[in-house]
């Protein structure tokens, strides 16, 4: 007899312990779901032409991110603190800018204006509610402000 009034069967207890150990072993083998996005972001192709930085494959990024090219160009120009213009498929920035800074800024743009803050999905679209710019997730339905008015 057990101290709480229950009858303890050693065979059942051993089976329970064996099942518990098997469960612990299997739980260790289960891989956790990582945040992998379907977005394949190309490396920005940037070269210098005199005192200008030419972002050769600029037009690929708004298509992949499903965002307005003007909005992305304005974001990059503000972050680089320079004037910018779009010339066909490329963007031209005044001044010699580090090519690595473009990939850092594209990732910052994605974090701020593309990736859902709740579920991490890139399937979002911008919307405006009153005078507040919000990000609407098509995967989970979350609505979060982007901080841009």
RORO-472967 format. One line per 2 residues: number of its first residue (from 1); their letters; for each residue x, y, z of N, C-alpha, C. Coordinates in nm, 4 decimals, padded with zeros to 6 digits. Example, Ala and Ser with C-alpha at 12.3 -4.5 7.8 and 13.67 -1.06 7.14 Angstrom:
2
1) AS) 01.3190,-00.5690,00.7800,01.2300,-00.4500,00.7800,01.3200,-00.3300,00.7800  01.2850,-00.2250,00.7080,01.3670,-00.1060,00.7140,01.2900,00.0030,00.7870
end
This chain:
149
1) XX) 00.0844,-00.1172,00.0000,00.0000,00.0000,00.0000,00.0890,00.1236,00.0000  00.0523,00.2203,-00.0785,00.1257,00.3459,-00.0888,00.0822,00.4385,00.0233
3) XX) 00.1612,00.5384,00.0548,00.1311,00.6240,00.1698,00.0035,00.7059,00.1510  -00.0404,00.7274,00.0235,-00.1631,00.8035,00.0010,-00.2858,00.7141,-00.0145
5) XX) -00.2699,00.5869,00.0073,-00.3820,00.4960,00.0009,-00.3953,00.4260,-00.1323  -00.3056,00.4520,-00.2282,-00.3118,00.3876,-00.3586,-00.2258,00.2627,-00.3581
7) XX) -00.2674,00.1638,-00.4307,-00.1885,00.0426,-00.4448,-00.0915,00.0632,-00.5605  00.0353,00.0405,-00.5336,00.1380,00.0609,-00.6349,00.1752,-00.0756,-00.6912
9) XX) 00.1605,-00.0882,-00.8226,00.1979,-00.2110,-00.8918,00.3343,-00.1879,-00.9556  00.4327,-00.2655,-00.9164,00.5681,-00.2466,-00.9674,00.5763,-00.2655,-01.1183
11) XX) 00.4998,-00.3568,-01.1739,00.5024,-00.3811,-01.3188,00.4508,-00.2577,-01.3934  00.3417,-00.1980,-01.3439,00.2874,-00.0780,-01.4070,00.3834,00.0394,-01.3925
13) XX) 00.4448,00.0484,-01.2783,00.5400,00.1566,-01.2540,00.6596,00.1467,-01.3485  00.7081,00.0231,-01.3711,00.8212,00.0037,-01.4621,00.7811,00.0350,-01.6057
15) XX) 00.6603,-00.0036,-01.6468,00.6121,00.0278,-01.7817,00.5991,00.1793,-01.7999  00.5480,00.2439,-01.6987,00.5317,00.3894,-01.7031,00.6674,00.4579,-01.7161
17) XX) 00.7655,00.4140,-01.6386,00.8998,00.4710,-01.6453,00.9631,00.4466,-01.7821  00.9421,00.3273,-01.8387,00.9976,00.2955,-01.9702,00.9354,00.3859,-02.0776
19) XX) 00.8040,00.4044,-02.0712,00.7368,00.4926,-02.1667,00.7835,00.6374,-02.1516  00.8017,00.6793,-02.0290,00.8479,00.8155,-02.0022,00.9886,00.8373,-02.0579
21) XX) 01.0764,00.7408,-02.0390,01.2121,00.7509,-02.0929,01.2112,00.7526,-02.2458  01.1269,00.6690,-02.3068,01.1171,00.6656,-02.4526,01.0665,00.7994,-02.5063
23) XX) 00.9731,00.8587,-02.4363,00.9195,00.9887,-02.4758,01.0269,01.0963,-02.4681  01.1048,01.0941,-02.3625,01.2131,01.1928,-02.3475,01.3162,01.1795,-02.4587
25) XX) 01.3489,01.0559,-02.4957,01.4456,01.0323,-02.6038,01.3924,01.0857,-02.7366  01.2667,01.0586,-02.7651,01.2073,01.1031,-02.8915,01.1902,01.2541,-02.8972
27) XX) 01.1609,01.3155,-02.7841,01.1464,01.4601,-02.7830,01.2786,01.5288,-02.8129  01.3871,01.4705,-02.7732,01.5179,01.5278,-02.8020,01.5512,01.5223,-02.9495
29) XX) 01.4956,01.4242,-03.0206,01.5228,01.4076,-03.1626,01.4379,01.4993,-03.2502  01.3273,01.5493,-03.2005,01.2377,01.6318,-03.2796,01.3041,01.7664,-03.3051
31) XX) 01.3125,01.8026,-03.4324,01.3737,01.9317,-03.4684,01.2710,02.0424,-03.4498  01.3165,02.1513,-03.3960,01.2265,02.2639,-03.3793,01.2132,02.3370,-03.5104
33) XX) 01.0986,02.3973,-03.5313,01.0716,02.4690,-03.6546,01.1498,02.6000,-03.6546  01.2303,02.6181,-03.7549,01.3074,02.7421,-03.7642,01.2350,02.8400,-03.8555
35) XX) 01.2652,02.9677,-03.8375,01.2026,03.0703,-03.9195,01.2761,03.0785,-04.0527  01.2268,03.0028,-04.1486,01.2847,03.0047,-04.2816,01.1841,03.0714,-04.3731
37) XX) 01.2294,03.1759,-04.4394,01.1385,03.2452,-04.5298,01.1582,03.1941,-04.6708  01.0544,03.2076,-04.7486,01.0605,03.1658,-04.8875,01.1253,03.2712,-04.9751
39) XX) 01.1529,03.3860,-04.9191,01.2109,03.4935,-04.9986,01.3565,03.4639,-05.0308  01.3877,03.4627,-05.1572,01.5260,03.4475,-05.2017,01.5724,03.5860,-05.2436
41) XX) 01.6428,03.6527,-05.1550,01.6880,03.7887,-05.1800,01.8236,03.7831,-05.2494  01.8340,03.8393,-05.3706,01.9646,03.8395,-05.4377,02.0609,03.9384,-05.3722
43) XX) 02.1864,03.9226,-05.4003,02.2883,04.0149,-05.3490,02.2794,04.1435,-05.4318  02.2754,04.2599,-05.3658,02.2707,04.3851,-05.4421,02.3972,04.4033,-05.5268
45) XX) 02.3763,04.4345,-05.6526,02.4883,04.4571,-05.7445,02.5098,04.6079,-05.7561  02.6155,04.6559,-05.6928,02.6427,04.7992,-05.6862,02.7814,04.8263,-05.7428
47) XX) 02.7893,04.9266,-05.8297,02.9196,04.9705,-05.8790,02.9249,05.1223,-05.8765  03.0454,05.1756,-05.8840,03.0650,05.3202,-05.8796,03.0891,05.3722,-06.0200
49) XX) 03.0274,05.4832,-06.0483,03.0456,05.5508,-06.1768,03.0755,05.6961,-06.1454  03.2022,05.7304,-06.1428,03.2424,05.8649,-06.1008,03.2151,05.8810,-05.9530
51) XX) 03.1341,05.9809,-05.9192,03.0987,06.0050,-05.7787,02.9573,05.9532,-05.7489  02.9092,05.8588,-05.8258,02.7745,05.8042,-05.8069,02.7825,05.6544,-05.7807
53) XX) 02.6879,05.6059,-05.7016,02.6738,05.4627,-05.6783,02.5541,05.4150,-05.7589  02.5757,05.3152,-05.8416,02.4689,05.2625,-05.9267,02.4292,05.1253,-05.8740
55) XX) 02.3022,05.1144,-05.8335,02.2444,04.9900,-05.7830,02.1832,04.9202,-05.9047  02.2619,04.8304,-05.9648,02.2284,04.7716,-06.0950,02.0997,04.6889,-06.0936
57) XX) 02.0786,04.6051,-05.9939,01.9607,04.5159,-05.9920,01.8519,04.5673,-05.8959  01.8358,04.6979,-05.8872,01.7384,04.7573,-05.7949,01.5961,04.7107,-05.8232
59) XX) 01.5570,04.7017,-05.9507,01.4175,04.6700,-05.9834,01.3763,04.5290,-05.9409  01.4733,04.4413,-05.9143,01.4401,04.3061,-05.8682,01.3803,04.3081,-05.7278
61) XX) 01.4275,04.3984,-05.6444,01.3892,04.3996,-05.5032,01.2422,04.4368,-05.4794  01.1887,04.5431,-05.5414,01.0456,04.5709,-05.5199,00.9552,04.4580,-05.5707
63) XX) 00.9956,04.3903,-05.6772,00.9157,04.2788,-05.7295,00.9143,04.1623,-05.6306  01.0319,04.1281,-05.5768,01.0424,04.0161,-05.4827,00.9693,04.0478,-05.3523
65) XX) 00.9862,04.1711,-05.3035,00.9262,04.2107,-05.1753,00.7793,04.2511,-05.1878  00.7304,04.2639,-05.3117,00.5926,04.3065,-05.3389,00.5628,04.4429,-05.2756
67) XX) 00.6510,04.5366,-05.3016,00.6367,04.6723,-05.2508,00.6586,04.7717,-05.3638  00.6166,04.8959,-05.3424,00.6313,05.0015,-05.4397,00.7797,05.0377,-05.4532
69) XX) 00.8267,05.0501,-05.5773,00.9672,05.0831,-05.6013,01.0015,05.2216,-05.5471  00.9083,05.3146,-05.5571,00.9320,05.4496,-05.5057,00.9507,05.4516,-05.3550
71) XX) 00.8732,05.3693,-05.2848,00.8841,05.3617,-05.1383,01.0192,05.3056,-05.0973  01.0636,05.1995,-05.1646,01.1936,05.1398,-05.1345,01.3065,05.2371,-05.1670
73) XX) 01.2957,05.3053,-05.2810,01.3988,05.4021,-05.3196,01.4059,05.5170,-05.2193  01.2901,05.5660,-05.1763,01.2867,05.6744,-05.0782,01.3485,05.6290,-04.9452
75) XX) 01.3192,05.5053,-04.9031,01.3765,05.4513,-04.7797,01.5288,05.4454,-04.7900  01.5802,05.3914,-04.9004,01.7251,05.3801,-04.9176,01.7908,05.5182,-04.9205
77) XX) 01.7282,05.6129,-04.9897,01.7842,05.7481,-04.9983,01.7883,05.8142,-04.8610  01.6836,05.7968,-04.7819,01.6816,05.8551,-04.6470,01.7868,05.7920,-04.5582
79) XX) 01.7975,05.6598,-04.5630,01.8928,05.5896,-04.4780,02.0374,05.6201,-04.5174  02.0619,05.6399,-04.6471,02.1966,05.6725,-04.6931,02.2235,05.8226,-04.6894
81) XX) 02.1207,05.9016,-04.6573,02.1312,06.0474,-04.6475,02.1861,06.1084,-04.7754  02.1235,06.0713,-04.8880,02.1674,06.1213,-05.0171,02.0493,06.1278,-05.1137
83) XX) 02.0699,06.1944,-05.2246,01.9679,06.2005,-05.3291,01.9758,06.0738,-05.4128  01.8611,06.0296,-05.4628,01.8558,05.9080,-05.5430,01.7526,05.9239,-05.6531
85) XX) 01.7729,05.8508,-05.7614,01.6763,05.8496,-05.8700,01.6755,05.7109,-05.9335  01.5622,05.6797,-05.9960,01.5508,05.5501,-06.0612,01.5661,05.5708,-06.2111
87) XX) 01.6495,05.4897,-06.2727,01.6765,05.4986,-06.4154,01.6548,05.3606,-06.4762  01.5325,05.3326,-06.5168,01.4998,05.2007,-06.5711,01.5011,05.0964,-06.4613
89) XX) 01.5857,04.9952,-06.4768,01.5954,04.8866,-06.3787,01.6950,04.9164,-06.2673  01.7653,05.0266,-06.2774,01.8679,05.0572,-06.1781,01.8339,05.1840,-06.1008
91) XX) 01.9011,05.2000,-05.9882,01.8860,05.3206,-05.9064,02.0222,05.3864,-05.8948  02.0223,05.5186,-05.8975,02.1475,05.5935,-05.8915,02.1468,05.6798,-05.7665
93) XX) 02.2520,05.6654,-05.6862,02.2670,05.7402,-05.5613,02.3887,05.8311,-05.5740  02.3758,05.9532,-05.5267,02.4864,06.0486,-05.5295,02.5863,06.0105,-05.4201
95) XX) 02.7128,06.0041,-05.4558,02.8181,05.9691,-05.3604,02.8559,05.8224,-05.3706  02.9760,05.7930,-05.3282,03.0245,05.6539,-05.3297,02.9782,05.5837,-05.2026
97) XX) 02.8848,05.4956,-05.2167,02.8288,05.4211,-05.1031,02.8855,05.2797,-05.1020  02.9069,05.2279,-04.9849,02.9592,05.0930,-04.9673,02.8569,04.9911,-05.0182
99) XX) 02.8947,04.8995,-05.1067,02.7993,04.7992,-05.1568,02.7371,04.7137,-05.0466  02.8121,04.6877,-04.9396,02.7594,04.6066,-04.8286,02.6462,04.6792,-04.7562
101) XX) 02.6497,04.8119,-04.7542,02.5462,04.8874,-04.6835,02.4096,04.8698,-04.7490  02.4074,04.8427,-04.8797,02.2790,04.8215,-04.9475,02.2109,04.6935,-04.8980
103) XX) 02.2860,04.5853,-04.8792,02.2244,04.4618,-04.8297,02.1772,04.4782,-04.6852  02.2523,04.5539,-04.6047,02.2103,04.5798,-04.4669,02.0797,04.6598,-04.4663
105) XX) 02.0708,04.7588,-04.5544,01.9494,04.8418,-04.5602,01.8298,04.7657,-04.6168  01.8536,04.6768,-04.7110,01.7436,04.5937,-04.7638,01.6891,04.5054,-04.6517
107) XX) 01.7768,04.4472,-04.5705,01.7318,04.3653,-04.4569,01.6556,04.4497,-04.3553  01.7005,04.5715,-04.3309,01.6303,04.6613,-04.2393,01.4922,04.6967,-04.2948
109) XX) 01.4832,04.7209,-04.4247,01.3551,04.7504,-04.4899,01.2596,04.6317,-04.4759  01.3126,04.5111,-04.4971,01.2293,04.3911,-04.4841,01.1766,04.3766,-04.3423
111) XX) 01.2618,04.3986,-04.2441,01.2199,04.3865,-04.1043,01.1108,04.4881,-04.0716  01.1252,04.6081,-04.1214,01.0332,04.7156,-04.0875,00.9036,04.7130,-04.1678
113) XX) 00.9115,04.6800,-04.2983,00.7963,04.6977,-04.3867,00.7467,04.5713,-04.4566  00.8118,04.4567,-04.4386,00.7698,04.3363,-04.5114,00.7378,04.2204,-04.4181
115) XX) 00.8259,04.1863,-04.3262,00.8099,04.0677,-04.2411,00.7078,04.0953,-04.1306  00.6137,04.0024,-04.1122,00.5123,04.0147,-04.0067,00.5796,04.0052,-03.8699
117) XX) 00.5449,04.0966,-03.7814,00.6052,04.0976,-03.6480,00.5511,03.9859,-03.5594  00.4346,03.9308,-03.5941,00.3732,03.8272,-03.5118,00.4217,03.6878,-03.5513
119) XX) 00.4086,03.6542,-03.6809,00.4405,03.5170,-03.7222,00.5673,03.5065,-03.8067  00.6243,03.6180,-03.8505,00.7470,03.6151,-03.9275,00.7286,03.5851,-04.0751
121) XX) 00.6056,03.5879,-04.1235,00.5789,03.5580,-04.2635,00.6062,03.6796,-04.3520  00.6591,03.6575,-04.4725,00.6782,03.7693,-04.5652,00.5520,03.8012,-04.6456
123) XX) 00.4466,03.7239,-04.6266,00.3218,03.7440,-04.7001,00.2400,03.8536,-04.6351  00.2779,03.9781,-04.6600,00.2096,04.0928,-04.6011,00.1823,04.1963,-04.7092
125) XX) 00.0944,04.2891,-04.6768,00.0744,04.4038,-04.7648,00.0504,04.5282,-04.6795  00.0961,04.6438,-04.7293,00.0765,04.7677,-04.6530,-00.0659,04.8185,-04.6690
127) XX) -00.1149,04.8826,-04.5661,-00.2487,04.9404,-04.5677,-00.2434,05.0676,-04.4842  -00.3429,05.1520,-04.5009,-00.3461,05.2758,-04.4249,-00.4785,05.2828,-04.3510
129) XX) -00.4719,05.3017,-04.2207,-00.5897,05.3147,-04.1362,-00.5857,05.4526,-04.0740  -00.6811,05.5346,-04.1095,-00.6795,05.6765,-04.0748,-00.5524,05.7365,-04.1323
131) XX) -00.4592,05.7787,-04.0493,-00.3327,05.8315,-04.1016,-00.2145,05.7455,-04.0594  -00.2412,05.6224,-04.0209,-00.1357,05.5332,-03.9722,-00.1107,05.4239,-04.0753
133) XX) 00.0157,05.4084,-04.1132,00.0551,05.3026,-04.2052,00.0651,05.1722,-04.1261  -00.0081,05.0684,-04.1698,-00.0047,04.9398,-04.1001,00.0363,04.8289,-04.1955
135) XX) 00.0838,04.7215,-04.1389,00.1239,04.6037,-04.2132,00.0220,04.4937,-04.1837  -00.0448,04.4442,-04.2875,-00.1464,04.3408,-04.2717,-00.0880,04.2086,-04.3197
137) XX) -00.0863,04.1112,-04.2300,-00.0313,03.9794,-04.2622,-00.1385,03.8938,-04.3283  -00.1040,03.8353,-04.4417,-00.1984,03.7486,-04.5124,-00.1982,03.6068,-04.4560
139) XX) -00.0980,03.5731,-04.3757,-00.0879,03.4391,-04.3182,-00.1648,03.4283,-04.1867  -00.1417,03.5228,-04.0945,-00.2045,03.5115,-03.9624,-00.3100,03.6193,-03.9374
141) XX) -00.3193,03.7190,-04.0253,-00.4213,03.8222,-04.0101,-00.3830,03.9353,-03.9145  -00.2607,03.9351,-03.8657,-00.2174,04.0390,-03.7723,-00.2098,04.1739,-03.8431
143) XX) -00.2388,04.2775,-03.7680,-00.2297,04.4154,-03.8185,-00.1397,04.4920,-03.7238  -00.0222,04.5338,-03.7730,00.0724,04.6037,-03.6869,00.1199,04.7319,-03.7550
145) XX) 00.1357,04.8381,-03.6770,00.1814,04.9651,-03.7352,00.3288,04.9564,-03.7762  00.3624,05.0272,-03.8843,00.5006,05.0267,-03.9324,00.5802,05.1428,-03.8766
147) XX) 00.5145,05.2406,-03.8185,00.5858,05.3545,-03.7628,00.6014,05.4669,-03.8621  00.5469,05.4478,-03.9812,00.5549,05.5521,-04.0838,00.4172,05.6143,-04.0990
149) X) 00.4111,05.7453,-04.1021,00.2825,05.8125,-04.1154,00.2406,05.8406,-04.2534
end
